[in-house]
């Protein structure tokens, strides 16, 4: 199966959790997507050394994540119900190219301030 990409706003960043004697590490990052009627929250697992790369992220960052899906089957014993689990493992991320709304607002504020200061000295 090929890898896929997903774009969203960082909604939550959990601390790294370590499991087992071998020190398996996992860190959850939740992306938020506003795609119309409902807000979509997508949990992504960063595994192993990728956990450290999450330190560069902050809540509110607009990012694009390269990920792969992995599924597994679980059954307590041969007589119990079989359950299937699906997870999205983040492989890498990059900040999206578009500017954040807060930076757009500050540029617009500076522009309107400059235009009101120079209203009497228009060059035309």
DATA-V227212 format. One record per residue. RES is the residue in one small letter. PHI is phi in radians with two decimals (NA if undefined). Layout:
BEGIN
res:RES phi:PHI
res:RES phi:PHI
END
This chain:
BEGIN
res:x phi:NA
res:x phi:-1.44
res:x phi:-1.36
res:x phi:-2.20
res:x phi:-2.13
res:x phi:-2.56
res:x phi:-2.04
res:x phi:-3.03
res:x phi:-1.73
res:x phi:-1.15
res:x phi:-1.74
res:x phi:-2.63
res:x phi:-2.25
res:x phi:-1.56
res:x phi:-1.24
res:x phi:-1.20
res:x phi:-1.96
res:x phi:-1.99
res:x phi:-2.22
res:x phi:1.24
res:x phi:-1.26
res:x phi:-1.49
res:x phi:1.36
res:x phi:-1.01
res:x phi:-2.00
res:x phi:-2.55
res:x phi:-2.40
res:x phi:-1.67
res:x phi:-2.20
res:x phi:-1.89
res:x phi:-1.72
res:x phi:-1.94
res:x phi:-2.23
res:x phi:-1.79
res:x phi:-2.01
res:x phi:2.13
res:x phi:-1.15
res:x phi:-2.17
res:x phi:-1.53
res:x phi:-1.79
res:x phi:-1.94
res:x phi:-1.98
res:x phi:-1.42
res:x phi:-2.17
res:x phi:-1.72
res:x phi:-1.71
res:x phi:-2.00
res:x phi:1.08
res:x phi:-1.10
res:x phi:-1.12
res:x phi:-0.99
res:x phi:-1.18
res:x phi:-1.18
res:x phi:-1.19
res:x phi:-1.01
res:x phi:-1.38
res:x phi:-1.68
res:x phi:-2.35
res:x phi:-1.03
res:x phi:1.75
res:x phi:-1.15
res:x phi:-1.65
res:x phi:-2.28
res:x phi:-2.04
res:x phi:-2.00
res:x phi:-1.63
res:x phi:-2.49
res:x phi:-2.34
res:x phi:-1.57
res:x phi:-2.39
res:x phi:-2.23
res:x phi:-2.57
res:x phi:-1.89
res:x phi:-2.43
res:x phi:-2.55
res:x phi:-1.06
res:x phi:-2.65
res:x phi:-1.04
res:x phi:-1.61
res:x phi:-1.52
res:x phi:-1.15
res:x phi:-1.53
res:x phi:-2.08
res:x phi:-2.11
res:x phi:-2.14
res:x phi:-2.20
res:x phi:-2.39
res:x phi:-1.92
res:x phi:-1.69
res:x phi:-1.29
res:x phi:-1.73
res:x phi:-2.85
res:x phi:-2.57
res:x phi:-2.55
res:x phi:-1.24
res:x phi:-1.26
res:x phi:-1.24
res:x phi:-1.22
res:x phi:-1.27
res:x phi:-1.32
res:x phi:-1.02
res:x phi:-1.16
res:x phi:-1.25
res:x phi:-1.10
res:x phi:-1.11
res:x phi:-1.18
res:x phi:-1.14
res:x phi:-1.12
res:x phi:-1.10
res:x phi:-1.10
res:x phi:-1.12
res:x phi:-1.16
res:x phi:-1.13
res:x phi:-1.12
res:x phi:-1.21
res:x phi:-1.31
res:x phi:-1.20
res:x phi:-1.78
res:x phi:-1.07
res:x phi:-1.42
res:x phi:-1.84
res:x phi:-1.13
res:x phi:-1.36
res:x phi:-2.25
END
